[in-house]
Amino acid sequence: MSRALIQKGIGGALMLSGLVLLALKVSSISETQQGWDAWASPGSGTLWFIGVLAVELIFLISRFTLGYFVCQSKNIGPWLFYPLAMLTAISGLTGIVLVAAVLALRFWQGGVHAAKT
């Protein structure tokens, strides 16, 4: 397999997993809000819910962005690559697996980014 094909596959998997996670989050949003309202002290459940929703949105954006850059073979610097990789890895088990694949691809001998990182 060629490096470009593997790169497009990993980038596509990142974006596809982001779409699946987004669909799952949207479909369970009312249940999640009820859970936060029941867990938190009276009156502060909505604020906690909004905070968690913002963090989840940041994780999804990092997954989509990293997937786009990998799929398009964009040359991004370490100041952007590593924070995106870290946020994607924190987002869950699939994020850890996909970031490990992206890191292996980044340090692959003969790769575009191997000497620049």
Residue pairs with C-beta under 8 A, 6 or more apart in sequence:
3 105
3 108
3 110
3 111
4 73
6 105
7 70
7 71
7 73
7 105
8 71
10 67
10 70
10 71
10 98
10 101
10 102
10 105
11 67
11 68
11 69
11 70
11 71
11 72
12 67
12 71
13 67
13 98
13 101
14 63
14 64
14 66
14 67
14 70
14 71
14 88
14 98
14 102
15 63
15 64
15 67
15 68
15 71
17 63
17 94
17 95
17 98
18 60
18 63
18 64
18 67
21 60
21 63
21 91
21 92
22 60
25 32
25 56
25 60
32 49
32 52
33 45
33 46
33 49
36 45
36 46
36 48
36 49
36 52
37 45
37 46
37 49
38 45
39 45
39 48
40 47
40 48
58 87
59 87
59 88
59 90
59 91
59 95
60 91
62 83
62 84
62 87
62 88
62 91
63 87
63 88
63 91
63 95
65 84
66 81
66 84
66 85
66 88
66 99
66 102
68 74
69 76
69 81
69 84
70 102
70 105
73 112
75 112
75 113
75 116
76 84
77 116
78 116
78 117
81 106
81 113
81 117
85 99
85 102
85 103
88 95
88 98
88 99
89 95
89 96
89 99
105 111
106 113
106 114
106 117
107 113
107 114
107 117
108 114
